[in-house]
Amino acid sequence: MSIQSGPLLKTINSPADLRHLSASQLEQLAVELRDYILDVVSQNGGHLGASLGVIELTIALHYVYNTPSDRIVWDVGHQAYPHKILTGRREQFPTNRKKDGLSGFPKRSESEYDTFGVGHSSTSISAGIGMAQASYLQRSGKKVIAVIGDGALTGGMAFEGLNNGGFLQNDLLVVLNDNRMGIDPNTGALNEYLTKVTTSQTFNKLRDEIWQKLGKLNHLGEHLRTFAAKLEDGVKAVLTPGMLFESFGFKYYGPIDGHDLPKLIETLQDMKQIKGPKFLHILTVKGKGYAPAEDDQLKFHGPTPFEKSSGTFPKKAPAPISYTDAFGKAVVELAKQDPSIVGITAAMPSGTGLKYLAAEMPDRFFDVGIAEQHAVTFAAGLACENMTPVTAIYSTFLQRGYDQVVHDVCLQKLPVVLCMDRGGLVGSDGPTHHGVFDIAYLRTLPNIVIMAPGNEQELRDMLYTATRYKKGPVAMRYPRGNGSGIELRPGFTELEIGKGEILKPGRDVAFLALGNMVENATGAAARLEQLGYSAEIVNMRFVKPLDEALLRDIFKRFSKLVTLEDHQAQGGFGSAVGEFALREQYKGDIHIIGIPDQFIEHGTPAECHQMAEIDPESIVKRTLQLLEQPVTL
């Protein structure tokens, strides 16, 4: 079913087109844009709430500024759907997040209007400062606008940018899209501060009224305005809960209604004339204009397809528990047994499954905001005092806390449990969210144990094992999506560190599989059996330490080995096996099957596996090549 845009939206092929519209037409454009996004996302899924909340802002920015010459830098890129539609990608938008279609995030290679690629958060201010500095050095006169929101201001990098931007004093506008939400509700002292600011309208109203009246007093008015400006900081200190942003050197204005399109345009036109760093605080509603999304902002942050008229989701067929839910429920069970266990996440209680701990034991759950560096060191501090911090962060986001893992955890041999959800290829979120580097960036570190469960029961046992291991940190990676459907037994079994297991004996080739690749190895082995070949399946479980005794046994029995991992082939599990084989002077062939040296684009998880050639069919083809047989499937 094709999805049609409204009659006015159909005429907008670039921002230049909307600059010819009247005020009433701009309002109508906002209605049609909101409806078009709803039509597409309700059928295809995607990030909805954040994009519905910035429709008026997006129109206003492209109306006032001369894009693409002027630069708009989006933070938390899932709020950029309106931007994509207004910048020549309207007809392509139904392909959003599909294989060979539009990316779900701004992407420089996709459009000249996408000035900076983003999938992680809190980067827009720093990137914008760099662009503003380039504009100054090149005397280009380009305006730069950094849009930050959806919880991204809780990230420390945003404040590093504000600190530097206030010092450089280049012409930069930072727009804070304040919807009080990330994926889950924002937390922390900054959120409380912004809440106070948004309820303190007295100062802005008083300043505007005085300014207008003084301007009517001709020459005397100018003198009084100068005097009033000198008093402004003192008045602010009395009438507002602080001067946080102005203390960084930014001229602060707001908060204003982010859905009042005429007011937004007027404000942006005024601020366009002001030199130096400026900070505009706007208030928006995540999911604005669609009642179900406004009422349940979490559910409609990134929904699967739904019925637009009712906001209901089709009933799903019974499916195995997800790895995320298996983890989250296991944490609660273990925390009830062990009072030292606490849960930590960086703005992802729902995404990591720690929402269950938050609901049952809120005093032992900590959401630190989009601050992975702090999350890791906070966990290290807890571990110093004999607590057992279970720190759940997506694999791709833990990259942001790498220095803290090195110095604050591994160097001090602290028993921090790092649980890396979304380990592997994640599907439609694409390369910014694929968790395919964690083994490589962790296994070089001394003192750390790295493991990956082959099914959801093994995840429970590995988590139990990790919480009982007190010799140093443990990292566990597991994939997005549902488990294998194995029946979960009550209780937990402690695993021996560094021990794998043979799941199926074989004679021609050995599959050394890690984590969810056990399932792909099983599928490939079944197909090889049909072709007359026998593959041994080994669930290695541990990357570090490797099961060296098991590997030596396999080296003696097989001349051809295939390692399997949902991770970058370079530096990953297969590389670890290869390094050990070299030390052991193994003379056979080792074929490493992992993700090639490239960023894998977005698609369904199955399509991503096919693109990376780690799906069962690709494993069969590559194994037959190793066995020096023609590929005839």
C-alpha positions in Angstrom: 0.0 0.0 0.0 1.5 3.3 -1.1 1.5 6.2 1.4 0.6 9.6 0.1 1.6 12.9 1.5 -0.8 15.9 1.8 -1.3 18.4 -1.1 0.9 21.1 0.4 3.6 18.7 1.6 3.8 17.3 -2.0 5.0 20.7 -3.2 7.9 20.8 -0.8 11.0 19.3 -2.4 13.5 21.3 -0.5 13.5 23.9 2.3 13.6 26.7 -0.4 10.1 25.7 -1.3 8.7 26.2 2.2 10.3 29.7 2.5 7.7 30.9 0.0 4.7 29.8 2.1 2.5 32.1 4.1 2.1 31.8 7.9 -1.2 29.9 7.5 0.4 27.6 4.9 3.2 26.8 7.3 0.7 25.8 9.9 -1.1 23.5 7.4 2.3 22.1 6.4 2.9 21.1 10.1 -0.5 19.3 10.1 0.3 17.4 6.9 3.9 16.6 8.0 2.7 15.1 11.3 0.0 13.1 9.5 2.5 11.7 6.9 5.0 10.6 9.6 2.1 8.9 11.5 1.0 7.1 8.3 4.5 5.8 7.5 5.6 4.8 11.0 2.3 3.2 11.8 2.8 0.9 8.9 6.6 0.4 9.1 7.5 1.1 12.7 10.3 3.5 13.6 11.1 6.4 16.0 7.8 8.3 16.3 7.5 10.3 19.5 10.6 12.4 19.2 9.9 13.3 15.6 6.3 14.3 16.2 7.6 16.7 18.9 10.0 18.7 16.7 7.8 19.3 13.6 7.2 23.0 14.3 10.9 23.5 15.3 12.0 21.7 12.1 9.8 23.9 9.9 10.9 27.1 11.7 14.6 26.2 11.4 14.5 25.5 7.7 12.3 28.6 7.1 14.5 31.0 8.9 18.0 29.7 8.0 19.5 29.3 4.6 20.0 25.5 4.7 22.0 23.7 3.5 24.5 26.6 3.5 23.6 27.3 7.1 24.2 24.1 9.2 21.7 22.4 11.4 23.2 19.7 13.6 20.8 17.2 15.1 21.4 15.4 18.3 19.8 12.1 19.1 19.1 11.5 15.4 15.8 9.8 15.8 14.1 13.2 16.0 15.2 14.0 12.4 12.3 12.4 10.4 10.6 15.8 9.7 14.0 17.1 8.6 14.5 14.2 6.2 11.1 14.7 4.6 11.5 18.5 4.1 15.0 18.1 2.6 14.1 16.1 -0.6 13.5 12.7 0.8 9.7 12.7 1.1 9.1 10.1 -1.5 11.9 7.8 -0.1 10.6 8.1 3.5 8.5 4.9 3.4 11.9 3.1 2.9 13.1 4.4 6.3 15.1 1.8 8.2 14.6 -0.8 5.5 17.4 -2.5 3.7 18.8 -0.2 0.9 16.4 2.5 2.1 16.9 5.7 4.2 18.8 5.5 7.4 16.8 6.1 10.5 19.4 8.7 11.6 21.1 11.7 9.9 23.8 10.5 7.6 26.3 12.6 5.7 26.4 10.3 2.7 22.6 10.4 2.3 22.1 14.2 2.0 23.9 17.5 2.0 21.4 18.6 4.6 22.6 16.0 7.0 25.6 18.0 8.2 26.7 15.4 10.9 26.0 11.7 11.3 24.5 10.8 14.7 23.1 7.8 16.4 24.6 8.2 19.8 23.7 11.4 21.8 25.2 14.6 23.2 27.5 15.3 20.2 25.6 18.2 18.5 27.1 21.0 20.5 30.7 19.9 20.0 30.2 19.3 16.3 28.4 22.6 16.0 31.3 24.5 17.7 33.7 22.9 15.2 31.5 24.0 12.3 31.1 27.5 13.8 34.9 27.8 14.3 35.4 26.8 10.6 32.9 29.4 9.5 34.9 32.0 11.5 38.3 31.0 10.1 36.9 30.8 6.5 34.9 34.0 6.8 32.0 32.1 5.2 29.3 33.7 7.2 27.5 30.4 7.7 25.1 30.1 10.6 25.3 27.0 12.8 22.5 25.6 14.9 22.9 22.6 17.2 19.6 21.0 18.3 19.9 19.0 21.4 17.2 17.2 23.4 15.5 13.9 24.2 17.7 13.6 27.2 21.0 14.3 25.5 21.8 17.3 27.7 22.4 14.8 30.5 25.5 13.6 28.7 28.8 15.1 30.0 30.1 15.7 26.4 27.3 18.3 26.0 28.8 20.3 28.9 32.3 19.9 27.6 31.0 21.5 24.4 29.2 24.3 26.2 32.3 25.1 28.2 34.5 25.4 25.1 31.8 27.2 23.0 31.4 29.9 25.7 35.2 30.4 25.7 35.5 30.6 21.9 32.5 33.0 21.6 31.8 32.0 18.0 28.4 32.5 16.4 26.5 29.4 17.4 22.8 28.8 18.4 22.1 25.8 20.7 18.4 24.9 20.8 17.4 22.7 23.7 14.4 20.7 22.7 13.1 20.1 26.3 10.5 17.3 26.3 11.6 15.9 29.7 12.1 12.5 28.1 14.8 10.4 26.6 13.6 6.9 25.8 12.5 6.8 29.4 11.8 9.8 31.6 14.8 12.0 32.2 16.4 11.8 35.7 18.9 13.7 37.7 19.6 17.2 39.1 19.7 18.8 35.6 16.2 17.6 34.9 15.1 19.1 38.2 16.9 22.4 37.3 15.2 22.6 33.9 11.8 21.9 35.5 12.4 24.9 37.8 13.4 27.0 34.8 10.2 26.0 32.9 8.0 27.0 35.8 9.7 30.4 36.3 8.1 32.6 33.6 8.4 35.7 35.7 11.8 36.8 34.5 11.3 36.5 30.7 7.9 38.2 30.9 9.3 41.1 33.0 12.4 41.5 30.8 10.3 41.6 27.6 7.9 44.2 29.0 10.6 46.4 30.4 12.6 46.2 27.2 9.7 47.2 25.0 8.7 50.1 27.2 12.2 51.5 27.5 12.6 51.4 23.8 9.8 54.0 23.5 11.7 56.6 25.5 14.0 57.7 22.6 17.5 58.8 23.7 16.7 58.4 27.4 15.4 54.9 26.7 18.7 53.8 25.3 20.6 54.9 28.4 18.0 53.1 30.6 18.4 50.0 28.4 22.1 50.0 29.0 21.6 50.4 32.7 19.0 47.6 32.6 21.3 45.3 30.8 23.9 45.7 33.6 21.2 44.8 36.2 20.0 41.8 34.2 22.3 39.3 35.8 21.3 40.3 39.2 17.6 40.2 38.4 18.0 36.8 36.9 19.7 35.5 40.0 16.7 36.6 42.0 13.9 35.5 39.6 15.2 32.3 38.1 16.7 29.2 39.7 20.2 30.0 38.4 22.3 31.1 35.5 23.7 27.8 34.4 23.8 28.4 30.7 24.8 32.0 30.9 27.7 31.0 33.2 29.0 29.0 30.3 29.1 32.2 28.2 25.8 31.6 26.3 23.1 34.2 26.0 20.1 32.3 27.4 16.5 32.8 26.1 13.4 30.9 27.1 11.7 28.8 27.8 9.2 29.2 24.9 6.5 27.0 23.5 8.1 24.8 20.9 4.8 24.1 19.2 3.9 27.8 18.6 5.2 28.1 15.1 4.8 31.9 14.6 6.6 32.5 18.0 9.4 30.1 17.0 9.9 31.8 13.7 9.9 35.3 15.3 12.4 34.2 18.0 14.7 32.5 15.6 14.7 35.5 13.3 15.6 37.7 16.2 18.4 35.4 17.5 19.8 35.1 14.0 20.8 38.7 14.3 22.6 38.3 17.6 26.3 37.5 17.5 28.1 35.0 19.6 26.9 31.8 21.4 23.2 31.7 22.2 21.0 29.2 24.0 17.3 28.9 23.1 15.2 26.7 25.5 12.0 25.4 23.9 9.3 23.2 25.5 7.8 20.4 23.5 5.7 17.4 24.0 7.0 14.0 22.8 4.4 12.5 20.5 2.7 15.9 20.0 -0.5 15.8 18.0 -1.1 12.1 18.4 -3.0 11.3 21.6 -1.8 7.7 22.1 1.8 8.8 21.8 1.3 11.8 24.1 -0.3 9.5 26.7 2.3 6.7 26.5 5.5 8.3 25.4 7.6 5.3 26.2 5.6 2.8 24.1 5.6 5.2 21.1 9.2 6.2 21.3 10.1 3.5 18.8 7.0 1.5 18.1 6.5 -1.5 15.9 3.7 -1.2 13.3 0.3 -0.2 14.9 -3.2 0.7 14.1 -3.1 4.5 13.6 -6.8 5.2 14.3 -6.8 3.5 17.7 -3.1 3.5 18.7 -3.4 -0.2 19.4 -0.8 -2.9 18.4 -1.7 -6.2 16.8 -1.6 -9.2 19.0 1.7 -11.0 18.7 2.0 -14.8 18.5 3.6 -16.3 21.6 7.3 -16.0 21.4 10.3 -17.0 23.6 11.4 -14.6 26.2 13.8 -11.9 25.0 17.4 -11.9 26.2 16.7 -8.5 27.7 13.7 -9.6 29.7 15.5 -12.8 30.8 18.4 -10.7 32.1 16.1 -8.1 33.8 14.1 -10.7 35.6 17.2 -12.7 36.6 18.7 -9.5 38.2 15.6 -9.2 40.4 15.8 -12.8 41.5 19.5 -12.5 42.3 19.0 -9.1 44.1 16.5 -10.7 46.4 19.1 -13.3 47.3 22.1 -11.0 47.6 21.7 -7.6 49.2 24.9 -6.4 47.7 23.6 -6.4 44.2 22.5 -3.1 42.6 21.6 -2.2 39.0 22.9 0.7 37.0 22.0 1.9 33.6 22.6 5.0 31.5 19.1 6.3 30.6 18.0 2.8 29.4 15.9 1.1 32.2 13.4 -0.3 29.6 15.9 -1.1 26.9 18.2 -3.0 29.2 15.5 -4.8 31.3 16.5 -3.1 34.5 12.9 -1.6 34.6 12.0 -4.8 36.6 14.5 -4.0 39.3 13.4 -0.3 39.3 9.8 -1.4 39.9 10.5 -4.0 42.7 13.6 -2.4 44.4 13.8 1.2 43.4 16.4 1.9 46.2 18.8 -0.5 44.5 18.3 0.8 41.0 20.2 3.8 39.5 19.6 5.5 36.2 22.5 8.0 35.8 21.2 9.6 32.5 23.1 9.5 29.2 26.4 9.3 31.0 28.1 6.0 30.3 31.5 7.2 31.6 30.0 8.1 34.9 28.0 4.9 35.0 31.2 2.8 34.9 33.1 4.8 37.5 30.0 5.0 39.7 29.9 1.2 39.5 33.6 1.1 40.4 33.0 3.2 43.5 30.2 0.9 44.6 32.5 -2.1 44.0 35.2 -0.5 46.2 32.7 -0.8 49.1 31.8 -4.4 48.6 28.7 -3.8 46.6 28.0 -5.9 43.4 27.1 -3.4 40.7 25.4 -5.0 37.7 25.9 -2.3 35.0 23.7 -2.8 32.0 24.7 -0.7 28.9 24.2 -1.4 25.2 27.5 -2.7 23.6 27.6 0.2 21.2 27.1 2.7 24.1 29.7 1.1 26.4 32.3 2.3 23.8 31.8 5.8 25.3 33.0 4.6 28.7 36.1 2.7 27.5 38.7 4.7 29.4 36.7 4.2 32.6 36.6 0.4 32.0 40.4 0.5 31.5 41.5 2.7 34.4 38.7 2.7 36.9 37.7 -1.0 36.7 40.3 -3.3 35.1 43.4 -1.7 36.4 42.0 -1.8 40.0 40.6 -5.4 39.5 37.2 -4.3 40.8 34.3 -6.8 40.6 32.1 -4.8 38.3 29.6 -6.8 36.2 29.3 -5.2 32.7 26.2 -6.5 30.9 26.3 -5.6 27.2 22.9 -5.8 25.7 22.6 -5.6 21.9 25.9 -7.4 21.4 26.0 -8.1 17.7 24.0 -6.9 14.7 20.8 -5.2 15.9 18.9 -4.7 12.6 17.1 -1.5 11.5 18.9 0.9 13.8 22.0 0.2 11.7 25.7 0.8 12.1 25.5 3.4 14.9 23.8 0.8 17.1 25.4 -2.5 16.0 27.4 -3.8 19.0 30.2 -5.4 17.0 33.4 -4.1 18.6 33.1 -5.0 22.3 35.2 -8.2 22.3 38.0 -6.5 20.5 38.0 -3.4 22.7 37.8 -5.5 25.9 39.8 -8.6 25.4 43.1 -6.8 25.3 42.5 -5.6 28.9 44.1 -7.5 31.8 42.0 -8.9 34.6 38.7 -9.1 32.8 36.5 -12.1 32.1 34.5 -12.0 28.8 31.6 -14.4 28.1 28.6 -14.8 25.9 25.6 -17.1 26.5 24.3 -19.5 23.8 20.7 -19.3 25.1 18.6 -17.5 27.7 19.1 -20.2 30.4 22.8 -19.8 30.0 22.5 -16.0 30.3 20.9 -16.5 33.7 23.7 -18.8 34.8 26.3 -16.5 33.5 24.8 -13.6 35.3 24.8 -15.6 38.5 28.4 -16.6 37.9 29.4 -13.0 37.3 27.9 -11.8 40.5 29.8 -14.4 42.5 33.1 -13.8 40.8 35.1 -11.4 43.1 38.5 -11.5 41.5 37.9 -8.7 39.0 35.4 -7.5 36.4 33.2 -9.7 34.2 31.7 -8.6 30.9 28.8 -10.5 29.4 27.5 -9.8 25.9 24.1 -11.0 24.6 22.0 -10.2 21.5 18.9 -8.2 20.8 15.7 -10.1 20.3 14.1 -13.3 21.5 15.9 -16.3 23.0 15.9 -19.8 21.6 12.7 -20.9 23.5 14.5 -23.2 25.8 12.6 -24.0 29.0 14.0 -22.0 31.9 14.6 -24.0 35.0 14.3 -22.5 38.4 17.3 -21.3 40.2 20.8 -20.8 38.9 23.9 -22.9 38.3 27.4 -21.4 38.8 29.6 -22.1 35.7 33.3 -22.8 35.8 35.1 -19.7 34.4 36.7 -20.4 31.1 35.0 -23.7 30.3 33.1 -24.5 27.1 31.2 -27.5 26.1 30.8 -29.8 23.1 27.1 -29.8 22.0 27.3 -32.2 19.1 30.3 -34.4 18.1 31.4 -34.4 14.5 34.2 -35.7 12.2 34.9 -33.3 9.3 35.0 -29.9 10.7 34.6 -28.2 14.2 32.4 -25.2 14.6 33.7 -23.1 17.5 30.7 -20.9 18.2 30.2 -18.0 20.6 27.0 -16.7 22.0 24.0 -16.5 19.6 26.1 -18.0 16.8 25.5 -21.4 18.4 22.1 -21.2 16.9 23.5 -20.4 13.4 26.1 -23.1 13.8 23.3 -25.6 14.6 21.4 -24.6 11.5 24.5 -24.8 9.3 25.5 -28.2 10.7 22.0 -29.6 9.9 22.4 -28.6 6.3 25.9 -30.0 6.1 24.6 -33.3 7.4 22.2 -33.4 4.4 25.1 -32.9 2.2 27.1 -35.8 3.8 29.4 -33.8 6.1 29.6 -34.0 9.9 30.3 -30.8 11.9 31.1 -30.8 15.6 29.4 -27.9 17.4 31.2 -26.4 20.3 29.7 -23.7 22.6 32.8 -21.9 23.6 31.0 -19.6 26.2 34.2 -17.7 27.1 36.4 -15.4 25.0 38.6 -14.7 28.0 39.9 -16.9 29.4 39.6 -19.4 26.5 39.0 -23.0 27.3 42.6 -24.0 26.3 42.2 -27.7 27.3 39.1 -28.0 25.1 40.9 -26.3 22.2 43.9 -28.5 22.5 41.6 -31.6 22.3 40.0 -30.1 19.2 43.3 -29.3 17.6 44.3 -32.9 17.9 41.1 -34.2 16.4 40.4 -31.7 13.5 42.5 -30.3 10.7 39.8 -27.8 9.8 38.1 -25.4 12.3 35.6 -22.6 11.8 35.1 -19.9 14.4 31.7 -18.2 14.5 30.9 -14.8 16.1 28.4 -12.0 15.7 31.3 -9.5 16.1 33.9 -7.9 14.0 36.3 -10.7 12.7 39.3 -8.5 13.3 40.4 -8.7 16.9 37.4 -10.7 18.1 36.8 -14.3 19.3 38.2 -15.9 16.2 41.4 -13.8 16.5 41.8 -15.0 20.1 41.5 -18.6 18.9 44.0 -18.0 16.1 46.5 -16.4 18.5 46.3 -19.4 20.8 46.6 -21.8 17.8 49.7 -20.0 16.7 51.2 -20.4 20.2 50.3 -24.1 20.1 51.8 -24.5 16.6 48.5 -25.9 15.3 49.1 -27.0 11.7 45.4 -27.1 10.5 43.2 -24.6 8.8 41.2 -22.0 10.9 38.5 -20.1 9.1 37.2 -17.0 11.0 33.6 -16.2 10.2 32.6 -12.9 11.7 31.6 -9.4 10.5 33.9 -8.1 7.7 36.0 -5.0 8.0 33.2 -2.7 7.1 30.2 -1.0 8.7 27.1 -3.2 8.1 24.1 -1.1 7.0 20.5 -1.4 8.4 17.9 -4.0 7.6 16.1 -6.7 9.5 18.4 -8.8 11.8 18.2 -11.6 9.3 19.2 -9.3 6.4 22.1 -7.9 8.5 23.4 -11.4 9.1 23.1 -12.1 5.4 25.0 -8.9 4.5 27.7 -9.9 6.9 27.7 -13.5 5.7 27.3 -15.0 9.1 23.8 -16.5 8.5 23.5 -20.4 8.3 23.5 -20.5 4.5 26.6 -18.4 4.3 28.3 -20.5 6.9 27.5 -23.6 4.9 29.0 -22.1 1.7 32.1 -20.9 3.4 32.6 -24.2 5.2 32.3 -26.2 1.9 35.0 -23.9 0.5 37.1 -24.8 3.5 36.5 -28.4 2.9 37.6 -27.9 -0.7 34.3 -28.9 -2.1 32.3 -27.2 -4.8 29.4 -25.0 -3.6 26.2 -26.6 -4.9 23.3 -25.9 -2.6 
